Amino acid sequence: MIKVTPELLARYDRPGPRYTSYPTAVEFREDFGPAQYAERLAEAAGDPEAALSLYVHLPFCEARCSFCGCHVVVARRRSVADVYLDRVIAEADLLAQHLGERRTLAQYHWGGGTPTYYSPGDLARLHKAILRRFEPAPGAEVALEVDPRVTTVEHLEALRELGFNRLSLGVQDCDAVVQDLIGRHQSWEQTHRFFESARSLGFSSINVDLIYGLPGQSEASFADTIEKMVGLRPDRLAVYSFAYVPWVRPNQKRIDPETLPDRDLKFALLAQVMEGFTSAGYRQIGMDHFALPDDELAIAADEGTLHRNFMGYTTKRDAEMVALGTSGISDVAGAYAQNHKRLASYYRSVDAGELPVERGVVLSFDDRVRRYVITELMCNSRVSAAQVELRFSVNFAEYFADELTLLATDPGLDGLVEVGTGEVRAVGLGELFIRNVAMAFDAYLKHHQEKPQPVFSRTL
């Protein structure tokens, strides 16, 4: 058992990617545009039987929380948001044309922003329009993110009738002091009532989002939040480390850094999370998720088949991903493509009948090898040399000679990882600091570490 000391935490707590993709989004280039994305979609269309994951970004919110790191648009007038749905439907037309007969969805997800910013009628219009172009496979995950503060029972009833079966419920923290400091007021009564309504309507899986490291959090206050969540018994929980990056997200400048937990307290909060949920019967999944043992995420983790994409951890291991809406990122045919973030640019492209891609990147052979290794570590805390060699026809020990030496000699990785015969495995605190282990295989990271301003959030 590794003794956790301030010196140990200082050694491991360093800026690093979350690896929702590799290469990460900071490597995307503007010389990848609509034409390059069209080429990749044409290649993807050649396998019409293969299912896809589809993400739809609905960016509108009534107000922006100070902690938020998402791409959102604050609009108090609904008319501003109404025209957006027309463009998303038009983009769905463009996407379907490029994909030919490949229209089956294994995973279908709405994120934001706040999807339920829209009325139940507007959501039904969007959903039915998408289903005229794409078809969820039997047993597909049909999910969306919801904010209990603006989501009504009428919303939930409409979503169930439309076929949505999973909800991701934003909570973050139940403490009133913390909520004041982050500008998100959501009473426990609201959360509890919403959860019970969703259960009574038959949603088969409910995920709750929490964040540790927020301003004003204490061990006592967060213990209360954890206790309340255990009482709700959601199927899954995502408990994220707060990424304080005000140089990237200007809205976070509203947060007084003096109110943030220091490194020791933040680790204590993380320890509470792990103890609280695992002792309540949840299985830890990847670096920041928990699931009940009979949940398909937990089963995939036990079988070593867990996957990770821009929507988070998933069981849809080999499904390529396409995205609709501003800032959406697609992952098809060995390339990433990201849509315009600004509404005006997005509208211009769609209105011109053009795929609204702003930037992207084509993965090299080395990128694909490293993506597999990093994904395996982030999902399953280990990577098999034999599997890498089988997939890519390389000698693992020779290909990663420098990385394996680094893992064995870097004091910043000591105690996090074992390099044994035929595999690299995170151990002890390595499962918590899995980003640190994965960073050893990142060919782009050194360039960013030399910059005066950190590019990524810290690993704790």
C-alpha positions in Angstrom: 0.0 0.0 0.0 1.5 3.4 -1.1 1.5 6.0 1.7 -0.1 9.1 0.3 2.0 12.2 1.3 1.9 15.8 0.1 5.2 15.2 -1.7 3.7 12.2 -3.5 0.7 14.1 -4.6 2.9 17.0 -5.8 4.9 14.6 -7.9 1.9 13.0 -9.6 -0.4 16.1 -9.9 0.7 17.6 -13.2 -1.1 19.0 -16.3 -2.2 16.3 -18.7 -5.0 15.4 -21.2 -8.1 13.5 -20.2 -7.7 11.5 -23.5 -11.3 11.5 -24.8 -9.3 11.3 -28.0 -5.8 10.7 -29.2 -4.4 12.8 -30.7 -6.2 15.3 -28.5 -8.2 18.3 -29.8 -5.3 20.7 -29.5 -3.6 18.8 -32.4 -6.6 19.4 -34.8 -5.6 21.5 -37.8 -7.5 24.0 -40.0 -6.2 22.4 -43.2 -8.6 19.6 -42.5 -12.0 20.9 -43.7 -15.3 19.8 -45.4 -13.5 18.2 -48.4 -11.3 16.0 -46.2 -14.3 15.0 -44.0 -16.3 14.1 -47.1 -13.5 11.8 -48.1 -13.6 10.0 -44.8 -17.4 9.7 -44.8 -17.2 8.2 -48.3 -14.9 5.6 -46.9 -17.1 5.0 -43.9 -20.1 4.6 -46.2 -18.4 1.5 -47.8 -19.4 -0.6 -44.7 -23.2 -0.1 -44.6 -23.8 -2.9 -42.1 -21.6 -1.3 -39.4 -23.4 0.7 -36.7 -22.5 4.2 -35.8 -22.6 6.4 -32.7 -24.4 9.7 -33.3 -23.9 12.8 -31.0 -26.1 15.9 -31.3 -24.9 19.0 -29.6 -27.6 21.4 -28.4 -25.6 24.3 -26.9 -28.2 26.6 -25.4 -28.5 27.4 -21.7 -30.5 30.1 -19.8 -27.3 31.0 -17.9 -23.7 29.8 -17.7 -22.4 28.3 -14.5 -19.0 29.6 -13.4 -17.5 26.1 -13.3 -18.7 25.1 -16.8 -16.2 23.8 -19.3 -18.6 22.9 -22.1 -19.4 24.8 -25.3 -22.6 26.6 -24.5 -24.6 29.6 -25.8 -26.5 31.6 -23.3 -29.9 32.7 -24.8 -32.8 34.1 -22.9 -34.9 34.5 -26.0 -36.1 31.1 -27.3 -36.3 32.5 -30.8 -32.5 32.6 -31.0 -32.4 28.9 -30.4 -35.3 27.9 -32.7 -33.4 28.5 -35.9 -30.6 26.2 -34.7 -32.8 23.1 -34.9 -33.4 23.8 -38.6 -29.7 23.9 -39.2 -29.1 20.7 -37.3 -31.7 18.9 -39.3 -30.2 20.3 -42.5 -26.8 19.0 -41.4 -28.3 15.6 -40.7 -29.4 15.6 -44.3 -25.9 16.4 -45.5 -24.4 13.7 -43.3 -26.9 11.1 -44.4 -26.2 11.8 -48.1 -22.5 11.3 -47.5 -23.0 8.1 -45.5 -25.2 6.4 -48.2 -26.8 3.3 -46.8 -24.9 3.4 -43.5 -27.7 4.7 -41.2 -27.9 2.3 -38.2 -27.1 3.7 -34.7 -25.7 1.7 -31.8 -25.5 4.8 -29.7 -27.5 8.1 -30.0 -26.8 10.9 -27.5 -27.9 14.5 -27.1 -25.6 16.8 -25.1 -25.2 20.4 -24.4 -25.7 23.0 -23.2 -29.0 22.0 -21.9 -31.0 19.9 -24.4 -34.2 20.4 -22.4 -33.8 24.1 -22.8 -36.1 23.3 -25.7 -39.8 22.5 -25.3 -41.0 18.9 -25.5 -42.5 19.7 -28.9 -39.2 21.1 -30.3 -37.4 18.0 -29.0 -39.9 15.7 -30.7 -39.5 17.6 -34.0 -35.7 17.2 -33.9 -35.9 13.5 -32.9 -38.4 12.5 -35.5 -36.4 14.4 -38.2 -33.2 12.5 -37.2 -35.1 9.2 -37.2 -36.2 9.8 -40.8 -32.5 9.7 -41.7 -31.0 7.3 -39.1 -32.4 4.2 -37.3 -31.4 3.1 -33.8 -30.5 -0.6 -33.7 -32.4 -2.9 -31.4 -31.1 -2.3 -27.9 -29.4 0.9 -28.9 -28.4 3.4 -26.2 -30.7 6.5 -26.7 -29.6 9.0 -24.2 -29.5 12.7 -23.3 -28.1 15.1 -20.7 -30.7 16.8 -18.5 -30.8 19.7 -16.0 -33.4 19.1 -13.3 -33.8 22.8 -12.9 -35.4 23.2 -16.3 -36.6 19.7 -17.2 -40.3 19.2 -16.5 -42.3 16.0 -16.1 -43.8 16.8 -19.5 -40.2 16.7 -20.9 -39.6 13.3 -19.4 -42.9 11.9 -20.6 -42.2 13.1 -24.1 -38.7 11.7 -24.1 -39.9 8.3 -23.0 -42.5 8.3 -25.6 -39.9 9.1 -28.2 -37.8 6.1 -27.1 -35.1 7.7 -25.0 -33.9 5.1 -22.4 -31.0 6.7 -20.6 -30.6 10.0 -18.7 -27.5 11.8 -17.5 -28.6 14.0 -14.7 -26.5 17.0 -13.7 -26.1 17.5 -9.9 -22.4 18.5 -9.3 -22.8 19.1 -5.6 -25.8 19.3 -3.2 -24.3 21.8 -0.8 -26.0 25.3 -0.9 -22.7 27.1 -0.2 -20.9 25.4 -3.1 -23.9 26.0 -5.3 -23.7 29.8 -4.5 -20.0 29.8 -5.4 -20.5 28.1 -8.8 -23.8 29.9 -9.7 -25.9 26.8 -9.9 -28.8 26.6 -7.5 -30.4 23.2 -7.4 -32.2 22.1 -4.3 -32.0 18.6 -3.0 -35.8 18.5 -3.3 -35.6 19.3 -7.0 -33.0 16.6 -7.6 -34.9 13.9 -5.6 -38.2 14.7 -7.1 -36.8 14.7 -10.6 -35.1 11.3 -10.0 -38.2 9.7 -8.7 -40.2 11.0 -11.7 -37.7 9.6 -14.2 -37.7 6.2 -12.4 -41.5 6.0 -12.4 -41.6 6.7 -16.1 -39.3 3.7 -16.8 -36.0 5.1 -17.8 -33.8 2.0 -17.8 -30.6 3.7 -16.8 -29.9 7.0 -15.0 -26.5 8.5 -14.6 -25.6 11.3 -12.1 -22.8 13.7 -12.7 -20.8 15.1 -9.7 -17.7 17.2 -9.6 -15.0 17.2 -6.8 -12.6 20.1 -6.4 -15.3 22.8 -6.7 -15.0 26.0 -4.7 -16.2 25.8 -1.1 -16.2 22.0 -0.9 -15.2 20.3 2.3 -15.0 16.7 3.4 -18.1 17.1 5.5 -20.2 18.8 2.8 -19.1 16.4 0.1 -19.8 13.4 2.3 -23.4 14.6 2.5 -23.6 14.8 -1.2 -22.2 11.3 -1.6 -24.7 9.9 1.0 -27.6 11.5 -0.8 -26.5 10.0 -4.1 -26.1 6.5 -2.6 -29.6 6.9 -1.3 -30.9 7.7 -4.9 -29.1 4.6 -6.2 -28.4 5.7 -9.8 -27.2 3.1 -12.2 -24.1 5.0 -13.0 -22.2 8.0 -11.6 -19.6 10.2 -13.3 -17.5 12.0 -10.7 -15.2 14.4 -12.5 -12.2 16.3 -11.2 -12.9 20.0 -11.6 -10.7 21.4 -14.4 -9.9 24.9 -13.4 -8.6 26.5 -16.6 -9.7 30.2 -16.6 -7.2 30.9 -19.4 -9.3 28.6 -21.6 -12.8 29.1 -20.1 -13.2 32.8 -19.3 -16.4 32.2 -17.3 -14.2 30.5 -14.7 -12.6 33.8 -13.9 -15.6 34.4 -11.8 -14.3 31.8 -9.3 -12.0 33.1 -6.6 -9.0 30.6 -6.6 -8.8 31.1 -2.9 -12.1 29.2 -2.5 -10.8 26.1 -4.3 -9.7 23.0 -2.3 -6.0 22.7 -2.1 -4.2 19.5 -3.4 -4.5 17.6 -0.1 -8.2 18.3 0.3 -8.9 17.5 -3.3 -7.3 14.1 -2.9 -9.3 13.6 0.3 -12.5 14.3 -1.6 -11.5 11.8 -4.3 -10.7 9.2 -1.6 -14.2 9.9 -0.2 -15.8 9.3 -3.6 -14.0 6.0 -4.0 -14.8 4.7 -0.5 -18.3 6.0 -0.5 -19.4 4.5 -3.8 -17.4 1.2 -3.8 -18.6 0.5 -0.2 -22.2 1.0 -1.4 -21.7 -1.7 -4.0 -20.6 0.3 -7.1 -17.9 -0.9 -9.4 -15.2 1.7 -10.3 -15.1 2.2 -14.0 -12.0 3.8 -15.7 -10.8 6.9 -14.0 -14.0 8.7 -13.0 -17.0 6.5 -13.4 -18.9 4.1 -11.1 -21.6 1.6 -12.0 -23.8 -1.0 -10.3 -22.4 -4.5 -10.9 -25.2 -5.5 -13.3 -24.8 -2.4 -15.4 -23.4 -3.1 -18.9 -20.4 -0.7 -18.2 -19.4 -2.8 -15.2 -19.7 -6.0 -17.1 -17.6 -4.6 -20.0 -15.0 -3.4 -17.4 -14.9 -6.9 -15.9 -14.5 -8.4 -19.4 -11.8 -5.9 -20.5 -14.0 -4.6 -23.4 -14.7 -1.1 -22.1 -14.3 1.7 -24.7 -14.0 5.5 -24.5 -15.2 8.2 -27.0 -16.2 11.8 -27.0 -19.4 10.9 -25.1 -17.5 9.1 -22.3 -17.1 5.5 -21.4 -19.2 3.1 -23.5 -19.6 -0.5 -24.4 -19.8 0.4 -28.1 -16.2 -0.6 -28.7 -15.8 -0.4 -32.4 -18.6 2.0 -33.4 -17.4 5.0 -35.4 -18.8 8.3 -34.3 -20.5 11.2 -36.2 -21.6 14.5 -34.7 -24.2 17.1 -35.5 -24.3 20.7 -34.3 -21.7 23.3 -33.2 -18.4 22.1 -31.8 -19.4 18.4 -32.4 -16.5 16.0 -33.1 -16.7 13.1 -35.4 -14.4 10.1 -35.4 -14.6 8.2 -38.7 -12.3 6.3 -41.1 -9.1 7.2 -39.2 -9.8 10.9 -38.8 -11.3 13.4 -36.4 -13.4 16.3 -37.7 -14.7 19.1 -35.5 -17.6 21.4 -36.5 -17.5 25.2 -36.3 -18.0 26.5 -32.7 -19.5 29.9 -33.6 -23.1 29.9 -34.5 -22.6 32.3 -37.4 -19.9 30.1 -39.0 -21.9 27.0 -38.5 -25.0 28.5 -40.0 -23.1 29.8 -43.1 -21.7 26.4 -43.9 -24.9 24.5 -43.5 -26.9 27.1 -45.5 -24.3 26.7 -48.3 -24.9 23.0 -48.3 -21.4 22.3 -47.0 -20.3 20.0 -44.2 -19.7 22.5 -41.3 -16.2 21.3 -40.4 -13.8 23.9 -39.0 -10.7 21.7 -38.3 -9.6 18.1 -37.8 -6.8 15.7 -38.2 -6.0 12.5 -40.1 -4.4 9.9 -37.8 -1.0 8.6 -38.8 0.0 4.9 -38.3 1.8 6.0 -35.1 -1.2 7.9 -33.9 -3.4 4.8 -34.3 -1.0 2.6 -32.4 -0.7 5.1 -29.6 -4.4 5.7 -29.5 -5.0 2.0 -29.0 -2.5 1.8 -26.2 -3.8 5.0 -24.4 -7.4 3.9 -24.8 -6.7 0.5 -23.3 -5.0 2.1 -20.3 -7.7 4.7 -19.8 -10.4 2.0 -20.0 -8.9 -1.1 -18.6 -5.8 0.1 -16.7 -3.6 -2.2 -18.7 -2.4 -2.9 -22.3 -1.4 -6.3 -23.7 1.8 -6.3 -25.8 0.4 -9.3 -27.7 -2.8 -7.4 -28.7 -0.8 -4.4 -29.9 1.5 -6.7 -32.0 -1.5 -8.6 -33.4 -3.4 -5.4 -34.4 -0.5 -3.4 -35.8 2.2 -5.9 -36.7 4.9 -4.2 -34.6 7.3 -5.5 -31.9 5.9 -3.8 -28.8 9.2 -3.8 -26.9 11.1 -2.2 -29.8 8.3 0.2 -30.9 7.9 1.6 -27.3 11.5 1.1 -26.1 11.8 4.8 -25.0 8.4 4.7 -23.3 9.1 1.5 -21.4 12.4 3.0 -20.2 10.6 6.1 -19.1 8.0 4.1 -17.2 10.7 2.2 -15.4 12.9 5.2 -14.5 10.8 8.4 -14.2 10.3 9.2 -10.5 7.0 10.8 -11.4 5.7 7.4 -12.4 7.3 5.4 -9.6 4.6 3.2 -7.9 2.0 3.9 -10.6 2.8 1.2 -13.1 4.2 -2.3 -13.6 6.0 -3.3 -16.8 5.9 -7.0 -16.8 6.3 -9.7 -19.4 3.8 -9.0 -22.1 1.9 -6.1 -20.5 1.9 -2.6 -19.0 -0.4 -2.4 -16.0 -1.4 0.5 -13.7 -1.2 -0.4 -10.0 -2.0 1.3 -6.7 -2.4 5.0 -7.2 -1.8 4.4 -10.9 -5.5 3.6 -11.3 -6.3 7.0 -10.0 -3.5 8.8 -11.9 -4.1 6.7 -15.0 -3.7 9.9 -17.1 -0.1 10.1 -15.9 0.5 6.5 -17.1 -1.1 7.2 -20.4 0.9 10.4 -20.9 4.1 8.3 -21.2 2.8 7.1 -24.6 1.8 10.6 -25.9 4.1 11.7 -28.7 2.8 15.3 -28.7 2.9 16.0 -25.0 6.5 17.2 -24.7 5.8 20.1 -27.1 3.0 21.3 -24.9 4.9 20.9 -21.7 7.4 23.4 -22.9 4.8 26.2 -23.3 4.6 28.9 -20.5 0.9 28.5 -20.0 -0.5 25.0 -19.3 -2.6 23.5 -22.1 -4.4 20.9 -20.0 -6.0 20.6 -16.6 -4.1 18.9 -13.7 -4.4 15.2 -13.2 -5.8 15.5 -9.7 
